[in-house]
Amino acid sequence: GGMNPVSYKLRARKGQQMILHLTSAKKNAVFGLYAPGMDLVEGAQSVADWTGTLPKTGDYEIIVFPQDEVTNTTFTLEITVR
């Protein structure tokens, strides 16, 4: 079986900058970033790095998962919001 996705939620405001940086032991973890309402943030799907200006105020969700959907890995997710 594969690794279950890991989900993080955080509140941020429209116009803030978010920086996401994901590193994983097996270099196979990626994430998707979802704006409030579970709208996918453009350019932030199946990536390990993303920087952008947030489009809405509310709860953002970051879902980390293995790129191949079968290999477990340990990972570190750095989140910066300015």
DRENZADREN-630106 format. One record per residue: residue in one letter; x negated, y, z negated of N, C-alpha, C, CB in turn. Coordinates in steps of 0.001 Angstrom, whole numbers. Glycine has a CB too. Example, Ala and Ser with C-alpha at 12.3 -4.5 7.8 and 13.67 -1.06 7.14 Angstrom:
<pt><code>A</code><n_east>-13190</n_east><n_north>-5690</n_north><n_up>-7800</n_up><ca_east>-12300</ca_east><ca_north>-4500</ca_north><ca_up>-7800</ca_up><c_east>-13200</c_east><c_north>-3300</c_north><c_up>-7800</c_up><cb_east>-11308</cb_east><cb_north>-4473</cb_north><cb_up>-9046</cb_up></pt>
<pt><code>S</code><n_east>-12850</n_east><n_north>-2250</n_north><n_up>-7080</n_up><ca_east>-13670</ca_east><ca_north>-1060</ca_north><ca_up>-7140</ca_up><c_east>-12900</c_east><c_north>30</c_north><c_up>-7870</c_up><cb_east>-14084</cb_east><cb_north>-598</cb_north><cb_up>-5725</cb_up></pt>
***
This chain:
<pt><code>G</code><n_east>-818</n_east><n_north>-1201</n_north><n_up>0</n_up><ca_east>0</ca_east><ca_north>0</ca_north><ca_up>0</ca_up><c_east>-848</c_east><c_north>1245</c_north><c_up>0</c_up><cb_east>923</cb_east><cb_north>9</cb_north><cb_up>-1187</cb_up></pt>
<pt><code>G</code><n_east>-244</n_east><n_north>2335</n_north><n_up>347</n_up><ca_east>-955</ca_east><ca_north>3604</ca_north><ca_up>454</ca_up><c_east>-858</c_east><c_north>4424</c_north><c_up>-812</c_up><cb_east>-425</cb_east><cb_north>4401</cb_north><cb_up>1611</cb_up></pt>
<pt><code>M</code><n_east>-1598</n_east><n_north>5502</n_north><n_up>-818</n_up><ca_east>-1569</ca_east><ca_north>6429</ca_north><ca_up>-1934</ca_up><c_east>-272</c_east><c_north>7211</c_north><c_up>-1880</c_up><cb_east>-2791</cb_east><cb_north>7377</cb_north><cb_up>-1910</cb_up></pt>
<pt><code>N</code><n_east>394</n_east><n_north>7350</n_north><n_up>-3006</n_up><ca_east>1580</ca_east><ca_north>8190</ca_north><ca_up>-3040</ca_up><c_east>1150</c_east><c_north>9640</c_north><c_up>-2939</c_up><cb_east>2408</cb_east><cb_north>7943</cb_north><cb_up>-4326</cb_up></pt>
<pt><code>P</code><n_east>1889</n_east><n_north>10452</n_north><n_up>-2177</n_up><ca_east>1565</ca_east><ca_north>11875</ca_north><ca_up>-2107</ca_up><c_east>1632</c_east><c_north>12510</c_north><c_up>-3496</c_up><cb_east>2524</cb_east><cb_north>12601</cb_north><cb_up>-1141</cb_up></pt>
<pt><code>V</code><n_east>792</n_east><n_north>13508</n_north><n_up>-3719</n_up><ca_east>769</ca_east><ca_north>14245</ca_north><ca_up>-4976</ca_up><c_east>1248</c_east><c_north>15654</c_north><c_up>-4668</c_up><cb_east>-667</cb_east><cb_north>14249</cb_north><cb_up>-5631</cb_up></pt>
<pt><code>S</code><n_east>2198</n_east><n_north>16128</n_north><n_up>-5461</n_up><ca_east>2832</ca_east><ca_north>17414</ca_north><ca_up>-5175</ca_up><c_east>2536</c_east><c_north>18424</c_north><c_up>-6277</c_up><cb_east>4345</cb_east><cb_north>17241</cb_north><cb_up>-5012</cb_up></pt>
<pt><code>Y</code><n_east>2238</n_east><n_north>19649</n_north><n_up>-5862</n_up><ca_east>2018</ca_east><ca_north>20757</ca_north><ca_up>-6796</ca_up><c_east>2950</c_east><c_north>21892</c_north><c_up>-6416</c_up><cb_east>526</cb_east><cb_north>21231</cb_north><cb_up>-6786</cb_up></pt>
<pt><code>K</code><n_east>3556</n_east><n_north>22527</n_north><n_up>-7409</n_up><ca_east>4411</ca_east><ca_north>23686</ca_north><ca_up>-7139</ca_up><c_east>3841</c_east><c_north>24892</c_north><c_up>-7859</c_up><cb_east>5881</cb_east><cb_north>23423</cb_north><cb_up>-7582</cb_up></pt>
<pt><code>L</code><n_east>3880</n_east><n_north>26039</n_north><n_up>-7187</n_up><ca_east>3463</ca_east><ca_north>27270</ca_north><ca_up>-7823</ca_up><c_east>4253</c_east><c_north>28426</c_north><c_up>-7249</c_up><cb_east>1959</cb_east><cb_north>27498</cb_north><cb_up>-7646</cb_up></pt>
<pt><code>R</code><n_east>4451</n_east><n_north>29432</n_north><n_up>-8097</n_up><ca_east>5228</ca_east><ca_north>30603</ca_north><ca_up>-7702</ca_up><c_east>4269</c_east><c_north>31684</c_north><c_up>-7217</c_up><cb_east>6105</cb_east><cb_north>31125</cb_north><cb_up>-8883</cb_up></pt>
<pt><code>A</code><n_east>4629</n_east><n_north>32302</n_north><n_up>-6098</n_up><ca_east>3813</ca_east><ca_north>33381</ca_north><ca_up>-5547</ca_up><c_east>4733</c_east><c_north>34382</c_north><c_up>-4857</c_up><cb_east>2738</cb_east><cb_north>32829</cb_north><cb_up>-4552</cb_up></pt>
<pt><code>R</code><n_east>4168</n_east><n_north>35542</n_north><n_up>-4545</n_up><ca_east>4952</ca_east><ca_north>36614</ca_north><ca_up>-3941</ca_up><c_east>4595</c_east><c_north>36829</c_north><c_up>-2480</c_up><cb_east>4754</cb_east><cb_north>37900</cb_north><cb_up>-4711</cb_up></pt>
<pt><code>K</code><n_east>5569</n_east><n_north>37276</n_north><n_up>-1729</n_up><ca_east>5368</ca_east><ca_north>37635</ca_north><ca_up>-331</ca_up><c_east>4233</c_east><c_north>38644</c_north><c_up>-237</c_up><cb_east>6671</cb_east><cb_north>38208</cb_north><cb_up>292</cb_up></pt>
<pt><code>G</code><n_east>3338</n_east><n_north>38425</n_north><n_up>735</n_up><ca_east>2237</ca_east><ca_north>39347</ca_north><ca_up>953</ca_up><c_east>971</c_east><c_north>38987</c_north><c_up>199</c_up><cb_east>2654</cb_east><cb_north>40709</cb_north><cb_up>575</cb_up></pt>
<pt><code>Q</code><n_east>1058</n_east><n_north>38075</n_north><n_up>-798</n_up><ca_east>-155</ca_east><ca_north>37633</ca_north><ca_up>-1481</ca_up><c_east>-954</c_east><c_north>36731</c_north><c_up>-549</c_up><cb_east>187</cb_east><cb_north>36893</cb_north><cb_up>-2804</cb_up></pt>
<pt><code>Q</code><n_east>-2271</n_east><n_north>36702</n_north><n_up>-758</n_up><ca_east>-3113</ca_east><ca_north>35798</ca_north><ca_up>13</ca_up><c_east>-3325</c_east><c_north>34523</c_north><c_up>-783</c_up><cb_east>-4468</cb_east><cb_north>36459</cb_north><cb_up>368</cb_up></pt>
<pt><code>M</code><n_east>-3203</n_east><n_north>33385</n_north><n_up>-106</n_up><ca_east>-3470</ca_east><ca_north>32094</ca_north><ca_up>-731</ca_up><c_east>-4622</c_east><c_north>31435</c_north><c_up>1</c_up><cb_east>-2208</cb_east><cb_north>31184</cb_north><cb_up>-717</cb_up></pt>
<pt><code>I</code><n_east>-5533</n_east><n_north>30862</n_north><n_up>-796</n_up><ca_east>-6653</ca_east><ca_north>30104</ca_north><ca_up>-250</ca_up><c_east>-6572</c_east><c_north>28701</c_north><c_up>-841</c_up><cb_east>-8042</cb_east><cb_north>30793</cb_north><cb_up>-572</cb_up></pt>
<pt><code>L</code><n_east>-6546</n_east><n_north>27694</n_north><n_up>21</n_up><ca_east>-6502</ca_east><ca_north>26298</ca_north><ca_up>-416</ca_up><c_east>-7734</c_east><c_north>25581</c_north><c_up>132</c_up><cb_east>-5182</cb_east><cb_north>25595</cb_north><cb_up>60</cb_up></pt>
<pt><code>H</code><n_east>-8421</n_east><n_north>24856</n_north><n_up>-744</n_up><ca_east>-9602</ca_east><ca_north>24097</ca_north><ca_up>-340</ca_up><c_east>-9526</c_east><c_north>22730</c_north><c_up>-1002</c_up><cb_east>-10929</cb_east><cb_north>24843</cb_north><cb_up>-728</cb_up></pt>
<pt><code>L</code><n_east>-9497</n_east><n_north>21692</n_north><n_up>-187</n_up><ca_east>-9341</ca_east><ca_north>20315</ca_north><ca_up>-662</ca_up><c_east>-10595</c_east><c_north>19519</c_north><c_up>-325</c_up><cb_east>-8084</cb_east><cb_north>19646</cb_north><cb_up>-34</cb_up></pt>
<pt><code>T</code><n_east>-11159</n_east><n_north>18867</n_north><n_up>-1331</n_up><ca_east>-12273</ca_east><ca_north>17951</ca_north><ca_up>-1090</ca_up><c_east>-11868</c_east><c_north>16594</c_north><c_up>-1652</c_up><cb_east>-13616</cb_east><cb_north>18472</cb_north><cb_up>-1745</cb_up></pt>
<pt><code>S</code><n_east>-12304</n_east><n_north>15533</n_north><n_up>-993</n_up><ca_east>-11963</ca_east><ca_north>14188</ca_north><ca_up>-1466</ca_up><c_east>-13160</c_east><c_north>13261</c_north><c_up>-1326</c_up><cb_east>-10757</cb_east><cb_north>13622</cb_north><cb_up>-688</cb_up></pt>
<pt><code>A</code><n_east>-13220</n_east><n_north>12300</n_north><n_up>-2226</n_up><ca_east>-14353</ca_east><ca_north>11377</ca_north><ca_up>-2288</ca_up><c_east>-14564</c_east><c_north>10639</c_north><c_up>-968</c_up><cb_east>-14145</cb_east><cb_north>10372</cb_north><cb_up>-3411</cb_up></pt>
<pt><code>K</code><n_east>-13481</n_east><n_north>10234</n_north><n_up>-346</n_up><ca_east>-13588</ca_east><ca_north>9482</ca_north><ca_up>911</ca_up><c_east>-13349</c_east><c_north>10371</c_north><c_up>2128</c_up><cb_east>-12593</cb_east><cb_north>8323</cb_north><cb_up>918</cb_up></pt>
<pt><code>K</code><n_east>-13265</n_east><n_north>11672</n_north><n_up>1900</n_up><ca_east>-13063</ca_east><ca_north>12660</ca_north><ca_up>2975</ca_up><c_east>-11843</c_east><c_north>12352</c_north><c_up>3836</c_up><cb_east>-14297</cb_east><cb_north>12725</cb_north><cb_up>3858</cb_up></pt>
<pt><code>N</code><n_east>-10790</n_east><n_north>11832</n_north><n_up>3169</n_up><ca_east>-9602</ca_east><ca_north>11458</ca_north><ca_up>3936</ca_up><c_east>-8328</c_east><c_north>12120</c_north><c_up>3433</c_up><cb_east>-9429</cb_east><cb_north>9969</cb_north><cb_up>3908</cb_up></pt>
<pt><code>A</code><n_east>-8433</n_east><n_north>12983</n_north><n_up>2414</n_up><ca_east>-7229</ca_east><ca_north>13627</ca_north><ca_up>1899</ca_up><c_east>-6960</c_east><c_north>14929</c_north><c_up>2658</c_up><cb_east>-7366</cb_east><cb_north>13901</cb_north><cb_up>385</cb_up></pt>
<pt><code>V</code><n_east>-5689</n_east><n_north>15175</n_north><n_up>2924</n_up><ca_east>-5235</ca_east><ca_north>16400</ca_north><ca_up>3575</ca_up><c_east>-3999</c_east><c_north>16894</c_north><c_up>2822</c_up><cb_east>-4921</cb_east><cb_north>16161</cb_north><cb_up>5104</cb_up></pt>
<pt><code>F</code><n_east>-3544</n_east><n_north>18107</n_north><n_up>3164</n_up><ca_east>-2352</ca_east><ca_north>18624</ca_north><ca_up>2497</ca_up><c_east>-1429</c_east><c_north>19296</c_north><c_up>3492</c_up><cb_east>-2735</cb_east><cb_north>19605</cb_north><cb_up>1391</cb_up></pt>
<pt><code>G</code><n_east>-193</n_east><n_north>19487</n_north><n_up>3035</n_up><ca_east>781</ca_east><ca_north>20313</ca_north><ca_up>3735</ca_up><c_east>1256</c_east><c_north>21376</c_north><c_up>2760</c_up><cb_east>1982</cb_east><cb_north>19461</cb_north><cb_up>4286</cb_up></pt>
<pt><code>L</code><n_east>1425</n_east><n_north>22597</n_north><n_up>3255</n_up><ca_east>1904</ca_east><ca_north>23703</ca_north><ca_up>2425</ca_up><c_east>3299</c_east><c_north>24085</c_north><c_up>2881</c_up><cb_east>942</cb_east><cb_north>24926</cb_north><cb_up>2500</cb_up></pt>
<pt><code>Y</code><n_east>4216</n_east><n_north>24152</n_north><n_up>1921</n_up><ca_east>5609</ca_east><ca_north>24468</ca_north><ca_up>2214</ca_up><c_east>6024</c_east><c_north>25723</c_north><c_up>1471</c_up><cb_east>6528</cb_east><cb_north>23294</cb_north><cb_up>1838</cb_up></pt>
<pt><code>A</code><n_east>6637</n_east><n_north>26649</n_north><n_up>2198</n_up><ca_east>7164</ca_east><ca_north>27885</ca_north><ca_up>1624</ca_up><c_east>8491</c_east><c_north>27581</c_north><c_up>928</c_up><cb_east>7349</cb_east><cb_north>28982</cb_north><cb_up>2723</cb_up></pt>
<pt><code>P</code><n_east>9013</n_east><n_north>28534</n_north><n_up>137</n_up><ca_east>10323</ca_east><ca_north>28327</ca_north><ca_up>-491</ca_up><c_east>11358</c_east><c_north>27892</c_north><c_up>552</c_up><cb_east>10791</cb_east><cb_north>29619</cb_north><cb_up>-1204</cb_up></pt>
<pt><code>G</code><n_east>12170</n_east><n_north>26905</n_north><n_up>186</n_up><ca_east>13135</ca_east><ca_north>26339</ca_north><ca_up>1122</ca_up><c_east>12550</c_east><c_north>25183</c_north><c_up>1915</c_up><cb_east>13630</cb_east><cb_north>27407</cb_north><cb_up>2066</cb_up></pt>
<pt><code>M</code><n_east>11333</n_east><n_north>24743</n_north><n_up>1530</n_up><ca_east>10613</ca_east><ca_north>23636</ca_north><ca_up>2179</ca_up><c_east>10347</c_east><c_north>23914</c_north><c_up>3654</c_up><cb_east>11404</cb_east><cb_north>22338</cb_north><cb_up>2037</cb_up></pt>
<pt><code>D</code><n_east>10108</n_east><n_north>25187</n_north><n_up>3991</n_up><ca_east>9693</ca_east><ca_north>25543</ca_north><ca_up>5345</ca_up><c_east>8194</c_east><c_north>25348</c_north><c_up>5454</c_up><cb_east>10091</cb_east><cb_north>27008</cb_north><cb_up>5697</cb_up></pt>
<pt><code>L</code><n_east>7751</n_east><n_north>24592</n_north><n_up>6460</n_up><ca_east>6333</ca_east><ca_north>24363</ca_north><ca_up>6662</ca_up><c_east>5645</c_east><c_north>25686</c_north><c_up>6988</c_up><cb_east>6099</cb_east><cb_north>23331</cb_north><cb_up>7785</cb_up></pt>
<pt><code>V</code><n_east>4528</n_east><n_north>25956</n_north><n_up>6325</n_up><ca_east>3743</ca_east><ca_north>27150</ca_north><ca_up>6617</ca_up><c_east>2883</c_east><c_north>26848</c_north><c_up>7845</c_up><cb_east>2857</cb_east><cb_north>27577</cb_north><cb_up>5382</cb_up></pt>
<pt><code>E</code><n_east>2974</n_east><n_north>27713</n_north><n_up>8844</n_up><ca_east>2275</ca_east><ca_north>27497</ca_north><ca_up>10112</ca_up><c_east>772</c_east><c_north>27344</c_north><c_up>9892</c_up><cb_east>2549</cb_east><cb_north>28659</cb_north><cb_up>11078</cb_up></pt>
<pt><code>G</code><n_east>208</n_east><n_north>26315</n_north><n_up>10502</n_up><ca_east>-1226</ca_east><ca_north>26067</ca_north><ca_up>10412</ca_up><c_east>-1659</c_east><c_north>25361</c_north><c_up>9142</c_up><cb_east>-1952</cb_east><cb_north>27346</cb_north><cb_up>10520</cb_up></pt>
<pt><code>A</code><n_east>-714</n_east><n_north>25026</n_north><n_up>8271</n_up><ca_east>-1063</ca_east><ca_north>24424</ca_north><ca_up>6983</ca_up><c_east>-489</c_east><c_north>23015</c_north><c_up>6851</c_up><cb_east>-560</cb_east><cb_north>25300</cb_north><cb_up>5835</cb_up></pt>
<pt><code>Q</code><n_east>-624</n_east><n_north>22210</n_north><n_up>7890</n_up><ca_east>-120</ca_east><ca_north>20840</ca_north><ca_up>7864</ca_up><c_east>-1255</c_east><c_north>19896</c_north><c_up>8233</c_up><cb_east>1089</cb_east><cb_north>20664</cb_north><cb_up>8834</cb_up></pt>
<pt><code>S</code><n_east>-1482</n_east><n_north>18882</n_north><n_up>7401</n_up><ca_east>-2523</ca_east><ca_north>17867</ca_north><ca_up>7629</ca_up><c_east>-3902</c_east><c_north>18498</c_north><c_up>7787</c_up><cb_east>-2191</cb_east><cb_north>17037</cb_north><cb_up>8871</cb_up></pt>
<pt><code>V</code><n_east>-4211</n_east><n_north>19450</n_north><n_up>6897</n_up><ca_east>-5507</ca_east><ca_north>20130</ca_north><ca_up>6907</ca_up><c_east>-6137</c_east><c_north>20026</c_north><c_up>5514</c_up><cb_east>-5350</cb_east><cb_north>21627</cb_north><cb_up>7339</cb_up></pt>
<pt><code>A</code><n_east>-7436</n_east><n_north>20348</n_north><n_up>5421</n_up><ca_east>-8122</ca_east><ca_north>20341</ca_north><ca_up>4130</ca_up><c_east>-8468</c_east><c_north>21758</c_north><c_up>3676</c_up><cb_east>-9393</cb_east><cb_north>19492</cb_north><cb_up>4210</cb_up></pt>
<pt><code>D</code><n_east>-8340</n_east><n_north>22727</n_north><n_up>4569</n_up><ca_east>-8601</ca_east><ca_north>24130</ca_north><ca_up>4236</ca_up><c_east>-7558</c_east><c_north>25003</c_north><c_up>4905</c_up><cb_east>-10029</cb_east><cb_north>24555</cb_north><cb_up>4671</cb_up></pt>
<pt><code>W</code><n_east>-7104</n_east><n_north>26024</n_north><n_up>4179</n_up><ca_east>-6155</ca_east><ca_north>26988</ca_north><ca_up>4750</ca_up><c_east>-6251</c_east><c_north>28286</c_north><c_up>3972</c_up><cb_east>-4694</cb_east><cb_north>26434</cb_north><cb_up>4723</cb_up></pt>
<pt><code>T</code><n_east>-6213</n_east><n_north>29390</n_north><n_up>4705</n_up><ca_east>-6152</ca_east><ca_north>30714</ca_north><ca_up>4106</ca_up><c_east>-5097</c_east><c_north>31499</c_north><c_up>4867</c_up><cb_east>-7548</cb_east><cb_north>31436</cb_north><cb_up>4139</cb_up></pt>
<pt><code>G</code><n_east>-4222</n_east><n_north>32201</n_north><n_up>4147</n_up><ca_east>-3221</ca_east><ca_north>32988</ca_north><ca_up>4833</ca_up><c_east>-2443</c_east><c_north>33879</c_north><c_up>3890</c_up><cb_east>-2286</cb_east><cb_north>32093</cb_north><cb_up>5570</cb_up></pt>
<pt><code>T</code><n_east>-1625</n_east><n_north>34722</n_north><n_up>4490</n_up><ca_east>-747</ca_east><ca_north>35621</ca_north><ca_up>3749</ca_up><c_east>611</c_east><c_north>34950</c_north><c_up>3612</c_up><cb_east>-620</cb_east><cb_north>37011</cb_north><cb_up>4458</cb_up></pt>
<pt><code>L</code><n_east>1142</n_east><n_north>34965</n_north><n_up>2413</n_up><ca_east>2390</ca_east><ca_north>34245</ca_north><ca_up>2143</ca_up><c_east>3597</c_east><c_north>34991</c_north><c_up>2704</c_up><cb_east>2564</cb_east><cb_north>34030</cb_north><cb_up>638</cb_up></pt>
<pt><code>P</code><n_east>4510</n_east><n_north>34253</n_north><n_up>3374</n_up><ca_east>5641</ca_east><ca_north>34881</ca_north><ca_up>4052</ca_up><c_east>6847</c_east><c_north>35195</c_north><c_up>3167</c_up><cb_east>6079</cb_east><cb_north>34009</cb_north><cb_up>5150</cb_up></pt>
<pt><code>K</code><n_east>6922</n_east><n_north>34558</n_north><n_up>1989</n_up><ca_east>8109</ca_east><ca_north>34720</ca_north><ca_up>1136</ca_up><c_east>7699</c_east><c_north>34743</c_north><c_up>-326</c_up><cb_east>9131</cb_east><cb_north>33587</cb_north><cb_up>1387</cb_up></pt>
<pt><code>T</code><n_east>8587</n_east><n_north>35262</n_north><n_up>-1168</n_up><ca_east>8420</ca_east><ca_north>35167</ca_north><ca_up>-2616</ca_up><c_east>9185</c_east><c_north>33940</c_north><c_up>-3095</c_up><cb_east>8920</cb_east><cb_north>36468</cb_north><cb_up>-3340</cb_up></pt>
<pt><code>G</code><n_east>8557</n_east><n_north>33158</n_north><n_up>-3982</n_up><ca_east>9241</ca_east><ca_north>31986</ca_north><ca_up>-4532</ca_up><c_east>8277</c_east><c_north>30868</c_north><c_up>-4828</c_up><cb_east>10308</cb_east><cb_north>31499</cb_north><cb_up>-3580</cb_up></pt>
<pt><code>D</code><n_east>8828</n_east><n_north>29663</n_north><n_up>-4903</n_up><ca_east>8042</ca_east><ca_north>28481</ca_north><ca_up>-5251</ca_up><c_east>7477</c_east><c_north>27827</c_north><c_up>-4001</c_up><cb_east>8895</cb_east><cb_north>27475</cb_north><cb_up>-6035</cb_up></pt>
<pt><code>Y</code><n_east>6159</n_east><n_north>27738</n_north><n_up>-3957</n_up><ca_east>5465</ca_east><ca_north>27054</ca_north><ca_up>-2857</ca_up><c_east>5125</c_east><c_north>25649</c_north><c_up>-3310</c_up><cb_east>4175</cb_east><cb_north>27827</cb_north><cb_up>-2419</cb_up></pt>
<pt><code>E</code><n_east>5134</n_east><n_north>24711</n_north><n_up>-2365</n_up><ca_east>4795</ca_east><ca_north>23331</ca_north><ca_up>-2691</ca_up><c_east>3629</c_east><c_north>22888</c_north><c_up>-1810</c_up><cb_east>6026</cb_east><cb_north>22391</cb_north><cb_up>-2501</cb_up></pt>
<pt><code>I</code><n_east>2641</n_east><n_north>22305</n_north><n_up>-2458</n_up><ca_east>1475</ca_east><ca_north>21753</ca_north><ca_up>-1766</ca_up><c_east>1524</c_east><c_north>20254</c_north><c_up>-1973</c_up><cb_east>114</cb_east><cb_north>22372</cb_north><cb_up>-2295</cb_up></pt>
<pt><code>I</code><n_east>1549</n_east><n_north>19498</n_north><n_up>-879</n_up><ca_east>1627</ca_east><ca_north>18039</ca_north><ca_up>-966</ca_up><c_east>327</c_east><c_north>17469</c_north><c_up>-407</c_up><cb_east>2878</cb_east><cb_north>17478</cb_north><cb_up>-188</cb_up></pt>
<pt><code>V</code><n_east>-423</n_east><n_north>16765</n_north><n_up>-1273</n_up><ca_east>-1697</ca_east><ca_north>16155</ca_north><ca_up>-892</ca_up><c_east>-1449</c_east><c_north>14682</c_north><c_up>-593</c_up><cb_east>-2774</cb_east><cb_north>16327</cb_north><cb_up>-2018</cb_up></pt>
<pt><code>F</code><n_east>-2013</n_east><n_north>14205</n_north><n_up>519</n_up><ca_east>-1817</ca_east><ca_north>12808</ca_north><ca_up>904</ca_up><c_east>-3022</c_east><c_north>12326</c_north><c_up>1706</c_up><cb_east>-508</cb_east><cb_north>12638</cb_north><cb_up>1725</cb_up></pt>
<pt><code>P</code><n_east>-3236</n_east><n_north>11012</n_north><n_up>1792</n_up><ca_east>-4357</ca_east><ca_north>10499</ca_north><ca_up>2584</ca_up><c_east>-4034</c_east><c_north>10620</c_north><c_up>4069</c_up><cb_east>-4668</cb_east><cb_north>9023</cb_north><cb_up>2214</cb_up></pt>
<pt><code>Q</code><n_east>-5009</n_east><n_north>11069</n_north><n_up>4832</n_up><ca_east>-4809</ca_east><ca_north>11279</ca_north><ca_up>6269</ca_up><c_east>-4370</c_east><c_north>10003</c_north><c_up>6974</c_up><cb_east>-6086</cb_east><cb_north>11804</cb_north><cb_up>6906</cb_up></pt>
<pt><code>D</code><n_east>-4927</n_east><n_north>8868</n_north><n_up>6565</n_up><ca_east>-4582</ca_east><ca_north>7600</ca_north><ca_up>7217</ca_up><c_east>-3389</c_east><c_north>6915</c_north><c_up>6553</c_up><cb_east>-5782</cb_east><cb_north>6663</cb_north><cb_up>7202</cb_up></pt>
<pt><code>E</code><n_east>-2882</n_east><n_north>7521</n_north><n_up>5479</n_up><ca_east>-1698</ca_east><ca_north>7041</ca_north><ca_up>4769</ca_up><c_east>-1858</c_east><c_north>5675</c_north><c_up>4108</c_up><cb_east>-559</cb_east><cb_north>6985</cb_north><cb_up>5710</cb_up></pt>
<pt><code>V</code><n_east>-3092</n_east><n_north>5147</n_north><n_up>4029</n_up><ca_east>-3273</ca_east><ca_north>3862</ca_north><ca_up>3362</ca_up><c_east>-4415</c_east><c_north>3851</c_north><c_up>2351</c_up><cb_east>-3511</cb_east><cb_north>2802</cb_north><cb_up>4383</cb_up></pt>
<pt><code>T</code><n_east>-5356</n_east><n_north>4766</n_north><n_up>2446</n_up><ca_east>-6557</ca_east><ca_north>4699</ca_north><ca_up>1627</ca_up><c_east>-6463</c_east><c_north>5629</c_north><c_up>424</c_up><cb_east>-7782</cb_east><cb_north>5045</cb_north><cb_up>2460</cb_up></pt>
<pt><code>N</code><n_east>-6548</n_east><n_north>5065</n_north><n_up>-764</n_up><ca_east>-6585</ca_east><ca_north>5895</ca_north><ca_up>-1973</ca_up><c_east>-7888</c_east><c_north>6671</c_north><c_up>-2032</c_up><cb_east>-6420</cb_east><cb_north>5029</cb_north><cb_up>-3241</cb_up></pt>
<pt><code>T</code><n_east>-7857</n_east><n_north>7815</n_north><n_up>-2670</n_up><ca_east>-9072</ca_east><ca_north>8591</ca_north><ca_up>-2870</ca_up><c_east>-8881</c_east><c_north>9540</c_north><c_up>-4048</c_up><cb_east>-9443</cb_east><cb_north>9375</cb_north><cb_up>-1587</cb_up></pt>
<pt><code>T</code><n_east>-9983</n_east><n_north>9918</n_north><n_up>-4666</n_up><ca_east>-9923</ca_east><ca_north>10980</ca_north><ca_up>-5661</ca_up><c_east>-10135</c_east><c_north>12294</c_north><c_up>-4920</c_up><cb_east>-10995</cb_east><cb_north>10777</cb_north><cb_up>-6804</cb_up></pt>
<pt><code>F</code><n_east>-9550</n_east><n_north>13366</n_north><n_up>-5438</n_up><ca_east>-9676</ca_east><ca_north>14641</ca_north><ca_up>-4740</ca_up><c_east>-9677</c_east><c_north>15802</c_north><c_up>-5716</c_up><cb_east>-8550</cb_east><cb_north>14808</cb_north><cb_up>-3731</cb_up></pt>
<pt><code>T</code><n_east>-10153</n_east><n_north>16935</n_north><n_up>-5221</n_up><ca_east>-10110</ca_east><ca_north>18195</ca_north><ca_up>-5951</ca_up><c_east>-9449</c_east><c_north>19214</c_north><c_up>-5050</c_up><cb_east>-11537</cb_east><cb_north>18664</cb_north><cb_up>-6393</cb_up></pt>
<pt><code>L</code><n_east>-8438</n_east><n_north>19892</n_north><n_up>-5574</n_up><ca_east>-7736</ca_east><ca_north>20936</ca_north><ca_up>-4834</ca_up><c_east>-7974</c_east><c_north>22263</c_north><c_up>-5531</c_up><cb_east>-6213</cb_east><cb_north>20630</cb_north><cb_up>-4725</cb_up></pt>
<pt><code>E</code><n_east>-8613</n_east><n_north>23192</n_north><n_up>-4826</n_up><ca_east>-8828</ca_east><ca_north>24536</ca_north><ca_up>-5356</ca_up><c_east>-7763</c_east><c_north>25443</c_north><c_up>-4770</c_up><cb_east>-10266</cb_east><cb_north>25065</cb_north><cb_up>-5025</cb_up></pt>
<pt><code>I</code><n_east>-7062</n_east><n_north>26176</n_north><n_up>-5647</n_up><ca_east>-5988</ca_east><ca_north>27086</ca_north><ca_up>-5226</ca_up><c_east>-6334</c_east><c_north>28477</c_north><c_up>-5730</c_up><cb_east>-4583</cb_east><cb_north>26619</cb_north><cb_up>-5768</cb_up></pt>
<pt><code>T</code><n_east>-6382</n_east><n_north>29442</n_north><n_up>-4825</n_up><ca_east>-6605</ca_east><ca_north>30831</ca_north><ca_up>-5198</ca_up><c_east>-5450</c_east><c_north>31651</c_north><c_up>-4636</c_up><cb_east>-7990</cb_east><cb_north>31355</cb_north><cb_up>-4671</cb_up></pt>
<pt><code>V</code><n_east>-4853</n_east><n_north>32489</n_north><n_up>-5475</n_up><ca_east>-3801</ca_east><ca_north>33405</ca_north><ca_up>-5022</ca_up><c_east>-4211</c_east><c_north>34803</c_north><c_up>-5455</c_up><cb_east>-2383</cb_east><cb_north>33013</cb_north><cb_up>-5607</cb_up></pt>
<pt><code>R</code><n_east>-4276</n_east><n_north>35718</n_north><n_up>-4485</n_up><ca_east>-4674</ca_east><ca_north>37099</ca_north><ca_up>-4779</ca_up><c_east>-3544</c_east><c_north>38036</c_north><c_up>-4520</c_up><cb_east>-5879</cb_east><cb_north>37510</cb_north><cb_up>-3960</cb_up></pt>
***
